[in-house]
Amino acid sequence: MADIHKEDSRGTLIVTGAGRGIGSARAKLAGARGFYVAVNYARNGQAAADVARHIVSSGGRAMVIRADISREREIVRLFESAERELGPITGLVNNAGITGGFARVEAVSSVTLTQVLR
């Protein structure tokens, strides 16, 4: 983590699903704009670590936190860890999610719908 003083930060931002795609881009942008960034992931720790390394190498501060946002206990741990390590949470980019694949609505199972909505 870069040595940025608290008064230099715009606050702490949690970005869920930050290991790739839109989440990765939002996390990097937040770091560039002066936020401390909690880079959340559920499966690809290497991708999330790459995002955090990018933020730190650009002069920002970031940490990687694994948490499945469909599980309440893990969400609580995500917020507690981010706040403990980076300071008070001032924002959330709620980016993580799944699509459940591609199908016509009538072909989607109730199990898949439940997973998507979680």
C-alpha positions in Angstrom: 0.0 0.0 0.0 1.2 3.5 -0.8 2.0 5.9 2.0 -1.0 8.2 1.6 -2.1 10.2 4.7 -5.7 10.1 5.8 -6.2 13.7 5.0 -5.2 13.0 1.4 -7.9 10.4 0.8 -11.4 11.1 -0.5 -12.6 8.2 1.7 -12.8 4.5 1.4 -14.7 2.9 -1.4 -15.7 -0.8 -1.7 -16.0 -2.1 -5.2 -17.6 -5.5 -5.4 -16.7 -7.8 -8.3 -13.6 -5.6 -8.8 -11.4 -8.3 -10.4 -12.3 -7.7 -14.0 -14.5 -5.7 -16.4 -16.5 -2.8 -15.1 -15.6 -3.5 -11.5 -11.9 -3.4 -12.3 -12.2 -0.2 -14.3 -14.2 1.5 -11.5 -11.7 0.4 -8.8 -8.8 1.8 -10.8 -10.6 5.0 -11.5 -11.5 5.4 -7.8 -7.9 4.9 -6.9 -6.7 7.4 -9.4 -9.3 9.9 -8.0 -7.9 9.6 -4.4 -10.1 7.0 -2.8 -8.7 4.1 -0.8 -10.2 1.1 -2.5 -11.3 -2.3 -1.1 -11.1 -4.6 -4.2 -13.6 -7.3 -3.6 -13.7 -10.6 -5.4 -15.4 -14.0 -5.0 -13.4 -16.4 -7.2 -10.4 -14.9 -9.0 -8.0 -13.6 -6.4 -5.1 -13.1 -8.9 -7.2 -10.7 -11.0 -8.2 -8.8 -7.9 -4.6 -8.6 -6.7 -3.6 -7.3 -10.2 -6.2 -4.5 -9.8 -4.9 -3.6 -6.3 -1.3 -3.6 -7.6 -2.3 -1.3 -10.4 -3.9 1.2 -7.9 -0.9 1.0 -5.5 1.7 1.4 -8.3 -0.2 4.5 -9.4 0.2 6.0 -6.0 -3.1 4.9 -4.4 -4.0 2.7 -1.6 -5.9 -0.6 -2.0 -6.5 -3.9 -0.4 -8.0 -7.2 -1.7 -10.9 -8.8 0.2 -12.5 -12.1 -0.8 -16.2 -12.2 0.0 -19.2 -13.7 -1.7 -21.8 -10.9 -1.7 -24.7 -13.4 -1.8 -23.8 -14.4 1.8 -24.6 -11.9 4.6 -21.8 -13.0 6.9 -19.3 -12.4 4.2 -20.7 -9.0 3.4 -20.4 -8.0 7.0 -16.8 -9.2 7.1 -16.0 -7.3 3.8 -17.2 -4.0 5.3 -15.5 -4.6 8.7 -12.2 -5.5 7.1 -12.3 -2.6 4.7 -13.1 -0.1 7.5 -10.5 -1.5 9.9 -7.7 -1.4 7.3 -8.6 1.6 5.2 -10.9 3.8 7.3 -14.6 4.7 7.3 -16.5 3.6 4.3 -17.7 6.5 2.2 -19.0 4.7 -0.8 -19.9 1.5 -2.5 -19.9 0.4 -6.1 -22.2 -2.6 -6.0 -21.0 -4.2 -9.2 -20.8 -8.0 -8.5 -23.5 -10.2 -9.8 -24.3 -13.1 -12.2 -26.5 -13.2 -15.2 -27.5 -16.9 -14.9 -26.7 -17.5 -18.5 -28.7 -16.7 -21.6 -32.1 -18.1 -22.1 -35.7 -17.0 -22.7 -37.5 -16.1 -19.4 -39.7 -19.1 -19.5 -36.7 -21.4 -19.7 -35.0 -20.0 -16.6 -35.3 -22.3 -13.6 -36.3 -21.1 -10.2 -32.9 -22.1 -8.8 -31.1 -19.9 -11.4 -33.5 -17.0 -10.6 -32.8 -17.3 -6.9 -29.0 -17.3 -7.5 -29.2 -14.2 -9.8 -31.4 -12.2 -7.3 -29.1 -13.1 -4.4 
